[in-house]
Amino acid sequence: MTEEKDERQQNQDVRETVRAGYAAIAMAGTSCCSNRRGNHADPLRLAKSVGYDEASLANLPEGANMGLSCGNPLAIAALKEGQVVLDLGSGGGFDVFQAGEKVGATGRVIGVDMTPEMIGKARHNCAFYRKRTGLDNVEFRLGEIEHLPVADASVDVVISNCVINLSPDKPQVWREIFRVLKPGGAISVSDLALLQPLPEAARFMAAALIGCVAGAILLSETRRLLQDCGFISIVLTPKPDYVRNMQTWHDALFKKIAENLPPGAELADYVTSVAIAARKDAPKTSES
């Protein structure tokens, strides 16, 4: 019991640390963990580098893009009109507002974030979105991604952008994603993952920061977690350019971790952005 209690307390401590870090981001309008990371890439430059088009970015409410992306889940989601979409860790609404235009008036996009300051920012941005698009099809709910405030089998597509790696209980996150998806529903997630374990010194440096590398797990472990939940058609696609760009742009967090790698090694040998796609199997129907 004591060990279980200690683990629960450690998990809660991680959540509170992340919550406080992202509350500061929401209030300051700065980019991912910039209170610890210092010289981060410009949010617009970062978003364009991971595949967002300039026209879509220009139409976003001011402050929705805070440089929190490590990929573009919308690029592989292939959203259709009328779908219900759930965004985990929705922040200021960056992906929610873009998804809203893709699913149209007959669709709906739900953003979930555990940080009240982010929810407040996103809800404030809704007025701009409604005025520009004429759509009233997005909403933001306060909640943890380990305990989603969403009904069973109610969502067509789950998206997330550089958030699941921050959770101290990833198996529970994937179980929750599986629960809320409709049979035949899909996931489109961008996240950070490890290609191989970080050396101890680099692992200690990553764990000491709120940065998005701290909670990253092996790609093989991610696949196992998805399989354990019952997902099918699992495709994990490494995107090494994100990490290389962050190093080129002298991101402080990535630079500090890289300094603790063996001679001749680069961070992209260990850490990668990854596009995660999978489906929830639809039940078999018997032929009459």
N, C-alpha and C positions, 0 to 999 in steps of 0.2 A: 504493500500500500504506500509506503514511504517513497519508493522509487517512482511509482505512478504519479504520486502527488508532486514530486520534484520535477518530473517531466512536464506535467501540466503547467507548473509554475514557470518553467523555462520557456515553454511555448507561448504562454501569456506575456512573458517579458519581451520576447521577440516581437509579438504583435504590437505591444505598446511602444516599443522602440520605432518600429516601422510607421505606426500611426502618428507618432510625434514628428518623425522626419517628414512625412508627406503633408502633415498639417502645416508645417513651416513652409513647404514648397507652395502649397495653396495660398497661403497668406502673402508670401513674398513674390509669387509668380515666377520663381526661378526653376531651373531644370533639375533633373533627377539627382536627388541627394547632393545638390550643389553646396549645401551647408558643410558637407564633408569633402566634396569632390573638387571644389574650387573652379578651375578653368575648364568648364564644360563646353562642348560644341554648341553653336547657335541652334535653337530648336528647329527653325525652318530648314537650315542646312542638313541637320540630322534627319528630319522627316523625309526630305527629298532623297537622301542617300539610301534610305531603306525602302524606297519605292512609291511614296505618296506623290501624286501629281500636283503641280504647282497651282492649277486652277482650283482643285478641291481645297487645298490649304488656304488659298486666298479667301474662300467663302466661309471659313470658320469664324465663330465668335472670337473676339479679342481675348487672348489668354487661354484659349482651349488647348493650344499646342504648347506644352511646357517641356518638351524634350524628353518625354518619358518612354519613347518607343525604342525597341530593339529589333523591330521588323514591321511588316505590314500584313496583319491577319486578314484584312479586307481583300487583299490581292488574291488570296486562294479560297476565300469563302464563297465566291460566286453567288452573292445574295440575289434573291428574286423578290419581285413585288408580292406583298401579302404575307411574307414570312415574319415570324416572331424571333427576334434576335436578343441574346443576353450578352452583355459585356462585363467581364469580371475585372474589377479594379478600374472603374471607368474614369476616374480622375475628374478633369474639367469638362469631359464630354467629347474629347478629341475623336475617338472612333465612333461613338454613339451618333453624333450629328452626321457624320459621313454615311454611316449605315442607314440612318433614317431616310435619307434621300433615295437610297437604293431600294428600300422595301416599300416606299411610297405610302399613300394615305391609307391603304388597306392593311399595311403591316404595322409592326410595333417594335421598338427597341427599348430594352430595359438596361440601365446602367446600375451596377451595384458597387459601392465603395464603402470601406469601413471608417473613412475619415470624414467627420461632419463638415470640416472646412472645404473639402473637395466637393461634397454633395451640395453645399451652399453655392459654391462657385458654378457648378454645372447647372443648377436650377436657375441661377441668375442668367446664365448664357441662353437658356431656353427661349427667352423673349426675343432675342436677336434671331435665333433659328426660326421661330414661328413667323416672324415678320418677313424674313428673307425668302423662305420657302413656301409659306402658306400651309405648312404641315404642322399638325399637333399630334405627333406619333412617337414621342420619346418621353421617358420618365427616368427618374433617378431614385434609387432606394438605398437607405443606409443599412449596411449589414456586412458580415464577414464572409469571405468566399468559402470558408469551411462550413458555413451554416447559411445557405442562400435563402433569402426571403422570397422564394419563387416556388410555385406549385409544381407538383410532380408532372412529368410528361407534358409540359406546356410550351416548350421552346423548340424551334426548328434548328437554330444555329447558335452555338456558344463561341464567342470570340474573346480573346484576352491578349494583352500586349505587355510583356515583361513584368508580370505580376505574380504568377503562380510560383515562380522560384523564390519569392519573398515569404511564402507561407511556411511555417514550421511543421505543418501537417499536410503534406502533399497528397498522401493516399486519400485523406478525407475530402480534399478539394476535388479530386477526380471522381470519387464516389458521388459527390454532390452534383457535379456536372452530368454524370450519367443519369442520376435521378431526375433532373429537370428536363432532360432532352426527351422529345417525342421519339417513339420507335422510328427508325430511319433518319433521325436527326444527326447533325454533323458538328464537329468542332474544327475551329480554325484559330490556332494559337501561335503567337510568336513569343519566344522565351529565351533565356540563356541556359546553356547546359555545358557539362564538362565532357571533353573527348577522352580525357584521362585524369586521374586524380591530381590535384595540385600538390606540389611539394609542400612539406610542413610549414616552412617559413612563409610561403605565399598564401597558404591556406589560413594561417594565423592572421596575416595582414588583411585578407578578404573578410574574415569573420569579425575583425575589429571595426569594420566600417558598415554603414547602413547600405552600402552600394549593392547593386543588383547582382553582383557575382557571389555574394556571401552565401546565398541559399541554393546555388546551382548544384544539380546532381548529375550523375553520368547519364548520357544518352540511353545507354542500355537499361538503366534503372527507370527512366521515364517510360520506355517501351513496356517494361514489366508491369508498372503501375497501371498503364492503360489496359493491358491484357487481363490483369487481375480483375478489373472492373467489368470486363465483358465487351470492350470496344473491338471493332473489326476494321479492316481496311486501313490499318495504321501506317502512316507514312511520316518519317522524320527526316527533314531536309536541312542539313547544316548550312548556315549562311556566314562563312568566316569573314566576309568583308566588313561586317559591322565592327568586330573587335579590332581589325586592322585599321579601320578609319578612326576609331576612338584613340588608338595609340598615335596615329599620325597627327591627330588634332590635339595631342598632348593632354588628354583627359587625365586629371590628377589621380583618380582612383585606379584606373588601368595602369598608369605609369608606376604607381607605388607597388602594385602587385607584380608587375613585370620585373621590377628591380630585384625581386626576391626569387626569381626563377634561376635554374642552372645556366651557366655560361653557354651562349649559343642558342638558347631556347627563346621562342617568342610566345606571347600570351595566346595567340591564335592556335598554337599547338595544344593548348589545354582547354580554352574557353571558346565557345561559339554561340552565335545566335542560331536558333533552330525554328523552322516552321513545322508545326505539329498539326497533322490532319488525321481524322479518324471518324468513324460512324458508330452509332448505336444500332444494332441489328434490329430489323423489323421482324415481328413474329411471323412464323410460317402459317400460311393459310391452306387448309385442306381443300383439294379440288372436289367439286361435287360430282 
